[in-house]
Amino acid sequence: MLGPEEIMDIFSRTGVLWEGHFILSSGLHAGRYLQCARVLQYPEEASKLCAALAEYFNGQGITAVVGPATGAIIIAYEVARILRARALFTEREGGKMTLRRGFFLEPKDKVLVVEDVITTGGSVREVIEVVKEWGADPVGVGAFVDRSGGKVDLGLPLKVLLSMEIENYRPEECPLCRQGLPAIKPGSRDRSSP
């Protein structure tokens, strides 16, 4: 199992942790951002992280691993490969998270939901709802990073490689905005969509 120091070393070497003024997918603002896509461009490093994540769920009979597009597609694939399960991803269609491209789940499926970074848990909750809509059994959530510092409750067992509390701000209360620092939106979700 990788320890927090090893994970931070991987993140540092691959440029995952950014400093500045960011608008998160949740709409919140922050002075630090974890761009896990940066580590996913290095298959050897990504494989180490996914193997460590898969270890938490070994022997639980997972039959499908589902992650939200785009950030968790590679993670779902690699964790599923290790657990010998199917890999699927959800996408937004008309502002609602759904399975597309002929993906399906069955009531007999035991599903692990994966994510790169959890802040508020919004995307993960949407994926869990998709799993339930298909009648499958969501059995747990795995993520590279929980940036809520353990405050997020998803109603399922949550296993993360790294837990860190990164302060978030509502836009109207953001000290970085008050300082006039330009904000960038590095995430994948368009907040103008419902």
ZAPABA-341737 format. One record per residue (C-alpha): residue in three letters; y negated, z, x. Coordinates in steps of 0.05 Angstrom, whole numbers, plus 5000, padded with zeros to 4 digits. Layout:
REM ZAPABA-341737
REC resn   yy   zz   xx
REC  ALA    Y    Z    X
...
This chain:
REM ZAPABA-341737
REC resn   yy   zz   xx
REC  MET 5000 5000 5000
REC  LEU 4931 4983 5025
REC  GLY 4883 5041 5033
REC  PRO 4809 5040 5014
REC  GLU 4788 5030 5087
REC  GLU 4832 4968 5094
REC  ILE 4807 4939 5029
REC  MET 4734 4950 5048
REC  ASP 4750 4917 5116
REC  ILE 4778 4856 5080
REC  PHE 4718 4855 5034
REC  SER 4670 4861 5093
REC  ARG 4704 4806 5133
REC  THR 4705 4758 5074
REC  GLY 4633 4772 5050
REC  VAL 4651 4804 4983
REC  LEU 4597 4858 4981
REC  TRP 4526 4833 4970
REC  GLU 4460 4872 4970
REC  GLY 4399 4851 4929
REC  HIS 4380 4847 4855
REC  PHE 4434 4820 4809
REC  ILE 4445 4807 4735
REC  LEU 4517 4825 4719
REC  SER 4561 4790 4668
REC  SER 4551 4851 4624
REC  GLY 4476 4838 4624
REC  LEU 4463 4901 4665
REC  HIS 4425 4897 4731
REC  ALA 4449 4925 4799
REC  GLY 4428 4927 4872
REC  ARG 4498 4913 4897
REC  TYR 4547 4860 4875
REC  LEU 4620 4847 4889
REC  GLN 4634 4773 4893
REC  CYS 4710 4775 4896
REC  ALA 4714 4699 4893
REC  ARG 4696 4703 4966
REC  VAL 4761 4738 4985
REC  LEU 4802 4691 4941
REC  GLN 4784 4632 4986
REC  TYR 4828 4664 5040
REC  PRO 4900 4660 5013
REC  GLU 4928 4709 5065
REC  GLU 4877 4763 5047
REC  ALA 4881 4750 4972
REC  SER 4957 4754 4976
REC  LYS 4952 4823 5009
REC  LEU 4907 4849 4954
REC  CYS 4949 4819 4899
REC  ALA 5013 4847 4929
REC  ALA 4981 4916 4932
REC  LEU 4960 4909 4859
REC  ALA 5030 4884 4838
REC  GLU 5062 4945 4871
REC  TYR 5032 4990 4817
REC  PHE 5069 4951 4763
REC  ASN 5135 4936 4797
REC  GLY 5196 4952 4754
REC  GLN 5157 4955 4689
REC  GLY 5188 4892 4661
REC  ILE 5123 4853 4660
REC  THR 5136 4783 4632
REC  ALA 5065 4755 4632
REC  VAL 5002 4768 4672
REC  VAL 4936 4748 4639
REC  GLY 4866 4747 4668
REC  PRO 4799 4722 4643
REC  ALA 4774 4656 4672
REC  THR 4748 4644 4722
REC  GLY 4748 4706 4765
REC  ALA 4819 4728 4751
REC  ILE 4857 4662 4749
REC  ILE 4880 4666 4821
REC  ILE 4894 4740 4816
REC  ALA 4937 4730 4753
REC  TYR 4975 4674 4786
REC  GLU 4990 4712 4850
REC  VAL 5007 4778 4816
REC  ALA 5052 4741 4767
REC  ARG 5087 4705 4825
REC  ILE 5101 4771 4858
REC  LEU 5125 4804 4793
REC  ARG 5165 4741 4774
REC  ALA 5126 4734 4709
REC  ARG 5086 4678 4676
REC  ALA 5013 4671 4695
REC  LEU 4962 4655 4641
REC  PHE 4887 4659 4634
REC  THR 4839 4665 4577
REC  GLU 4775 4624 4567
REC  ARG 4717 4627 4520
REC  GLU 4716 4579 4462
REC  GLY 4657 4584 4416
REC  GLY 4638 4649 4450
REC  LYS 4706 4681 4436
REC  MET 4759 4695 4488
REC  THR 4823 4657 4473
REC  LEU 4886 4626 4503
REC  ARG 4879 4551 4509
REC  ARG 4915 4494 4544
REC  GLY 4980 4507 4507
REC  PHE 4986 4579 4534
REC  PHE 5022 4626 4487
REC  LEU 5050 4696 4484
REC  GLU 5108 4723 4444
REC  PRO 5120 4792 4413
REC  LYS 5174 4806 4465
REC  ASP 5123 4796 4522
REC  LYS 5102 4857 4563
REC  VAL 5033 4837 4588
REC  LEU 4993 4860 4648
REC  VAL 4919 4844 4643
REC  VAL 4884 4833 4711
REC  GLU 4812 4827 4732
REC  ASP 4774 4822 4797
REC  VAL 4719 4873 4783
REC  ILE 4712 4920 4723
REC  THR 4642 4944 4707
REC  THR 4639 4959 4633
REC  GLY 4708 4932 4617
REC  GLY 4681 4882 4565
REC  SER 4720 4821 4589
REC  VAL 4784 4861 4597
REC  ARG 4778 4890 4527
REC  GLU 4771 4819 4501
REC  VAL 4834 4797 4538
REC  ILE 4872 4857 4511
REC  GLU 4851 4837 4441
REC  VAL 4877 4766 4452
REC  VAL 4944 4795 4476
REC  LYS 4948 4838 4413
REC  GLU 4929 4779 4368
REC  TRP 4990 4742 4395
REC  GLY 5033 4803 4378
REC  ALA 5050 4817 4451
REC  ASP 5050 4885 4483
REC  PRO 4993 4899 4533
REC  VAL 5023 4951 4579
REC  GLY 4969 4960 4633
REC  VAL 4908 4935 4669
REC  GLY 4902 4921 4743
REC  ALA 4838 4904 4781
REC  PHE 4815 4898 4852
REC  VAL 4754 4942 4839
REC  ASP 4731 4991 4786
REC  ARG 4657 4995 4798
REC  SER 4647 5046 4742
REC  GLY 4675 5100 4788
REC  GLY 4732 5115 4738
REC  LYS 4687 5121 4676
REC  VAL 4716 5060 4639
REC  ASP 4770 5075 4588
REC  LEU 4808 5013 4567
REC  GLY 4860 5049 4525
REC  LEU 4915 5028 4574
REC  PRO 4938 5052 4642
REC  LEU 4888 5025 4693
REC  LYS 4907 5016 4766
REC  VAL 4855 4993 4816
REC  LEU 4855 4981 4891
REC  LEU 4785 5010 4900
REC  SER 4741 5053 4856
REC  MET 4668 5056 4872
REC  GLU 4608 5075 4832
REC  ILE 4553 5023 4837
REC  GLU 4492 5042 4797
REC  ASN 4475 4995 4739
REC  TYR 4411 4991 4700
REC  ARG 4392 4965 4631
REC  PRO 4342 4909 4644
REC  GLU 4284 4948 4612
REC  GLU 4299 5007 4659
REC  CYS 4314 4969 4723
REC  PRO 4275 4995 4784
REC  LEU 4289 4930 4820
REC  CYS 4253 4892 4765
REC  ARG 4195 4940 4769
REC  GLN 4191 4926 4844
REC  GLY 4185 4852 4828
REC  LEU 4249 4834 4865
REC  PRO 4276 4767 4840
REC  ALA 4343 4775 4804
REC  ILE 4401 4727 4812
REC  LYS 4460 4719 4765
REC  PRO 4522 4706 4808
REC  GLY 4573 4720 4752
REC  SER 4609 4668 4709
REC  ARG 4590 4689 4638
REC  ASP 4530 4657 4605
REC  ARG 4495 4714 4569
REC  SER 4460 4666 4522
REC  SER 4528 4653 4489
REC  PRO 4553 4701 4436
